[in-house]
Amino acid sequence: MPEDREQSETSPAPLPHCLIAGAGIGGLAAALFIADAGWRVTICDREPVLQEVGAGLQLAPNASRLLADIGILDDLDDIAVEPAAIQIWRGEDGKAMSRAELGRKAATRFGAPFIVVHRADLQNALLKRAETHPAIELRLGLRLADIRENDTAIAALFEGADGAEIRLEADLLVGADGLWSRARTLAGLPAPTRYSGKTAWRTLIPREEAPLFAREADVNLWMGPDAHLVHYPVCGGREINVVAIIEDEWREEGWSAPGSPDILASHFRGWSRKARDLIGAADHWKRWALVDRAPEGRWSRARMTLLGDAAHPMMPFLAQGASQAIEDAAALAALLRPPGAGSTGLAQTLRRYDALRIPRTARIQKEARRQGSLYHLDGIKARLRDSALQLLPGDTLLHRFSWVFDHDARRPDA
């Protein structure tokens, strides 16, 4: 008879564990991408209930193609708007400066659409996916208090709503906790923030209360001395998102505060009737100080890294803030996917993440600052800018930023 052989059952190796601090757009996107890369993910946020602040945001093809990968683009189908065009207007007299076609034409050109969406709608879509993903655990009401790291793991100490200390251990910690990142500070990666001298005033106007011209499915940019205005429909076209940017001082505590409609209207007193009518259609505004950080330094340590505003806060003038956070998430996950680092060799993987993402986000940060200056020109410089816009084909605007829109963050070799 054949020899008896001892049978031993082998259990699969445990999945590497990623801990994410911050459940905003970047953190939730990272959870989904990293879980799909074969990791177990725990995502924590200090808020007991997730409530996204702000209003609308633009997602260019470099982000929408990534969201399609994790099913989010389909989830947004009924609530996102695909603009037909970007329209540029002169603020003082309402004269049309340029029009760049978007819609199907741009989606075909870049392989993915331009869309506009309310921030809360995007966050809710990401949250629903995360809540039903078998490899993702969501824990709310936990404030990051400390980080302790050794050769084999990283531990994050959180303070619960009742004051209790909670310790969570992981192979990797990702700080996705925004501009005033606690994770960044605890990691010893401080970098001073810079107030831009500009404030953003945001509101939503119900479609039926907005001027007729503002109801069109376009992204509109109005430029004038020391100010500019952006508006487009969100929430399936039911609301008009309006953002007014002005040169302003900031004396408030924190980085947001209610805004007076009368004060805002005074900044646009010399603008065209259309622009003033749009601003006057809103009875409430919220102001934000526009703050960024110099694109320098590093984001990562041996078992920890940053993404989104925690890594690279940027001016909104290229509409790339959320898109770059989504790119960060997809790029990091691509590097973590086997046969990549897994839970070993993380330090080398994170150095590669820094090397890939820091130069790109730095370039976009710098270009966003430059665009803000261009929008606010006055006098002869403004006239030269306007003449150039009128002479150049509208599609030139899109081709000029093809290096932004064509990028595929899923490809580390791109």
Buried (B, 14 or more C-beta within 10 A) or exposed (E): EEEEEEEEEEEEEEBBBBBBBBBBBBBBBBBBBBBBBBBBBBBBBBEEEBEBEBBBBBBBBBBBBBBBBBEBBEBBEEBBBBBBBBBBBBBBEBEEBBBBBBBEBBBEBBBBBBBBBBBBBBBBBBBBBBEEBEBBBBBBBBBBBEBEBEEEBBBBBBBEEEEEEBEBBBBBBBBBBBBBBBBBBBBEBEBEBEEBBBBBBBBBBEBEEBBEBBBBBBBBBBBBBBBBBBBBBBBBBBBBBBBBBBEBEBEEEEBBBEBEBEEBBEBBEEBBEBBBBBBEBBEEBBBBBBBBBEBEEBBBBBBBBBBBBBBBBBBBBBBBBBBBBBBBBBBBBBBBBEEBBBBEEBEEBBBBBBEBBBEBBBEBBBBBBEBBEEBBBEEEEBEEBBEEBEEEEBBEBBEEBEEBBBBBBBEBEE
